[in-house]
Amino acid sequence: MLMTIQEIEAASQQSQPLDFSRHQLNAPELPLRRTFFPYGFPAEVHTNEPTILDLFDASFGVFEPRFDTQTISIDVHLVDSESTECPPSPTYRLSNPYLFVVADSSNYSVIDLSSLRSHLVVSTAALRYPTYLRYFFLEGGAACHITTRFTTPVHAGCVAFNGRGVLLCGDSGAGKSSLSYACARCGWDYIADDASFLLNRNCMRIVIGDCHKVRFRPSAAELFPEIAGHEITPRAEGKPSIELPTAPMAHINRRESVTVDFLVFLNRRHDGPSTLVPYSKDVARHYMRQVPFGSPASIAVQHVSIECLLTAPIFELRYSDLDWAIERLEQLVREGA
């Protein structure tokens, strides 16, 4: 609040120091900083709240530096709020080169895709809900740059058998996370559950992912008894999920990247017999082109990466039984068909 003239007069008469060097509209200063490496890319976080750094560490502290790229800059201003309720799910608006992520007047992001800078304002109310804060704001402050500047995002899980990568594609609810995890339980390498990132380099079909966690829909507990009873948390569009770290799972072989040798589109609602059949490259292309966003130049680069990815054989897996699906995928990797 601005001081009144009377208040200024009283302070002057009492020789009280007055400092107007910072306007009341200025966000809090950010004295704390730390560098993280989400998916292997450098990102420097500046904030006025130590807990923010702890939350970034929970999301990205497991990643080691892998890529020598320009550093992403993320400013996170924590502001006071009288509310104790979790803020609403945010709305996303793209006006190149800016991405606006707005939950309410005290929780929003302005992400400048042209300069690798993210400016976040979050409230003490949001801080009470760390899963919400990490998923909707903190992780996105880094991931939006990674998925527009350095990689091409693909809505797919990714696993590997005998060193050969299989990208598991499909709509939400198609079973990508369940099949990825089921493969990992059977000795496959686990790269990602439903979000994979294709490196934009030299048409090498290299995919990276977050092998350090896996997210399930609550119904997956019927398939995997070990996840029953875990906390259910919200995701985008209000979808409930169970998120678990993979580090404590001794039976899971984690791998941060792999070269994709096969693309497999999942169809577990097929009424006919279980089978693996060739799939349309045109459908695969349009499916993958829906995900990237950003400048026309960045999207053009990502389209080239998608065309490189589509040089791998493409199949549709029609199935209802997980064990059969895993056996058929193993046969695909061994025999190429």
N, C-alpha and C positions, 0 to 999 in steps of 0.2 A: 504494500500500500504506500502511496505517496504521503510524505509528511505535509501537514498543513503549515501555513505561514506562521501561525501561532507557535507550533511545535518547534519550528526552525528558530524563531526568535528566542524561545525559552532555552534551547540548546546553546545558542550563541551567547546568551547572557551568562550561562554557567560554564562557558568555555569547553563544552563537550565537542569532541571531534565528529565531524560529519563527513561520511564517505559516500559519494554518489558515482563512483567510478564504474559500478555495475548496475545496469538498468534492471528494474524489477522483472522485465520480460526475459532477461538472460537465463539460460539454463544453468544448472549448477556446474562449477568447475570440475574437471576430471583429473584428479591428481594420481590416480592409480592406473597402472598399465601392465599388461602381460601379453606375451606372444603365444599363440596356440597354432596348431597345424591341422585344421579340419581336412580330413581326407588326404593329408600330406601337404596342403597348401598353406603358406604363411599368412596369419591374420593377427594383427595387433589390436588388442581391446583396451579402450580407455574408459574409465568409469569413476564414480564417486562413492561406490559401495563395494566393500570386499566380497560380500555374498555373491555379487554378479560374477566375479572372477571364479568363485567356487562352482557356480552353475555352468560356466563355460568349461571348466575343468571336468565336470561330470559328463558333458557332452563330447568334448574333443580332447581331453587330456590323454586318452589312450593312443592318439595318433602321433607318429613320429614324422619329422620333416622328410619329404620325398621329392618335392618339386621346387625348382629354383625359379619362382615367378615373382612378379610384383606383389608386394604385401597388401593384403586387404586391411582397411582401416575401419574399425567399428567403435563408435562413440555411444556409450550407454549412460544416459542421465536418469538417475533415480529421483523421483519427486514424491513429496508427501501426499497422502490421500487419507481422507477420513473414512473411506469405505473399507470394509473387511470382506466383501464379496469378490469372487473371481470375476474379472472383466469378461465381457462377451467375446465370442470368436470374432476375429477381425475380418474386415472387408479389404479386398485387394484391388488396386487400380493402377494400371500402367499408363504413363504418359512419358514416352521416351525422352530423355534417358532415365526418368525417375519412376521407381515403383513405390507406391504409397500403401502402407499396411496400417489400417486404422481400426482399433477396437473401441476407443472412446477418447475423450479430450486429454486423458492422462496416460494413454497407452497407444503409441503409434510409432511407425518407422518411416523414414524417408531414405530410400536406397538409391544412390546415384550409380547406375550401372556403367556410366562412362568413365568414372574415376576410381572405381573400387572402394567407394566410401559408403558407410551405412551410419545413419544418425537415428538412434533409438531413444525414446522417452518412455519410461515404464514407471509404474507407481508402486508404492509400498503395499498396496492391495494385491497387485500381481505377484509381488515377491512372496506373498503367503502361499502361492500356488506354483511351486517351482516347475512342475511338469508342464503346466500351461505356458509359463514364461519361457522355458527352454524351447518348446515345440513351435510356438507361434511367433516368437520374436528373436531370441538370442541365436538359435541355430540358423534361422532364415537370414539373419544379418550377414552371415558368411556364405551360406549355401547359394543365395541368389547370385552372387558374383561368380562362384565356382561353376554354376550351371549355365551361365551366359558367356563367360569369358574363356574358360579353360576346358570345359567338358560339354557333352551333349547328354541331357537327362533322358533316361529310358524307363518307362513304367514297367519294370521287370525285376524278378528275382534272378540271382545268378549263383550257380554252383559249378563245381569242377570235379571230374573223375579221371584219374590217371593223367592229371595235368591239362585236360581238355575242358574248356569252358562251355557251359550250356546256359543260355539266357532263357528264362522262363517268363513268357509274356502273357498278358491277359488283362481284362477289365478288373476293376475292384470286385472282390468276391470270387474271382476265378480260381483261387487256391494257390497263388504264387508263394505266399509265406509258408503255408502248410507243406507244400511239396518241397520247397527249399529246405525247410527244417527237417522233414522226413528223410530227404537225401543225406543231409548232414548226419543224422542219427545212424545212418547206414554206412558211414565212412567216407562220404564225399567231402570235399572242401567247401566251406560255406563262405560266400562273398557278400551277398545281400539278400534281403527278403523280398522287397518290392520296389526298391529305388536303386537303380544302377546308373553309373555315370561313365559314358564313353569318352575316353581322352581324345581331344581334337588334335591328333598328330599322326602324320605319315601313314594313314590308312592301315593301322596295325590291329584294329579291332580290340584294343585293350580296354577292359571295363574295370572300374574301381567301385567300391561300396563300403558300407559300414558293417564289417563283419563282427563288430563288437557288441551288437545288440540285435534282437529279433522281436518283431511285433506281431501279435496274433489278434484275431477276432476272438471274443470270449467263447464262441462255439468250438474253437480248436481244442478246448479242454476235453472234448469228447474223443478226440484222436490221440491226444498226448496228455495222459493223466498227470504228468509232472508239473504242468502249468496251472492246474486247478487250484483255486484259492488265492491266486495272486491278485494284486490290486488292479482294478479296471480304471483306465484313464481316458480322457477324451482326445480325439485327434481332429483333423480338419473335417468340416461339415458335420461335426458332432458325432462322428463314428467312434464307438467305444473300442478300446484295444487293451491288450496286456503286453507290456514291454518288459523284456528280460535281458540282462547282460549275458553274453555268451562266455565270458571269461571263466565263471565258476563251473561251466559245463565241460567236464573232462572228456566227454565223448564227442565234442564238436571240434573239428579241425578248421581253424579260421585262416582265411587268406584274404589279403587286402586288394589283390588285383589278379586278373587272369586274361588270357587271350580267348576271345569267343570263337568257338568252332561250329556251334550249332545254335539256331534260333528255334524255340519250340513254343507255339501258342497253345495255351491250355483250354480244354473244353471238357469239363467234368460233368456237364449237364446233357451230354449226348445220350440219346435213347438207344442207339444201336450198340454193336459190340465194340469193346475196347480195341483201339488200333492207333497206329502212327502213320500219317499220310502226308505227302507234300502239301505245302501251303502257298497261297498266293503272295508273290513279292509285292504286288501293287497294294494289297490290303495291309501288309506289314509296313510298307512305306508310309501310307496315310495314317496308320495307327501311331507310328513313331513321330510323325511330323506335327501331331497335335500338341505335344508336350513342350517343346522349346519356346521361349519368349525372349524378347530383348530387341535390340536394334536390327534393322534389315541386314547389316553387315554380319552381325554375330549369328543370325539365323541362317544366312547363306553358308557360313562355315559349318554350322551344325548339320545342314542338309547334306553337305559333302561327306561328313562323318557318318551320317545315316546310310548313304549310298555305299560307303565302304563296309559298314556292318552288314548290309544286305548281300554282300558277296558270299557270306556263309550260307550253307544249306538251311532252308526254312521248312519247318514241319508243323502239323497240328497234332496234338496228343489228345485223343478222345478216350476218356477213362472215368472210372468211378472208384476204383480200388487203388489206394496209395502204393501198396506193395507191388502190384502189377505195373504201375506207372514207373516206379524206380527201376524195376527189372528191365522194362522196355527202354528206358533212357540209358541204362548201362549197355544194353545191346547196341543202341545207336552210337554211343561213343566208341565201342570196340569195333563195330563193323561199318560205321558210316551210314547206316540206313536202318 
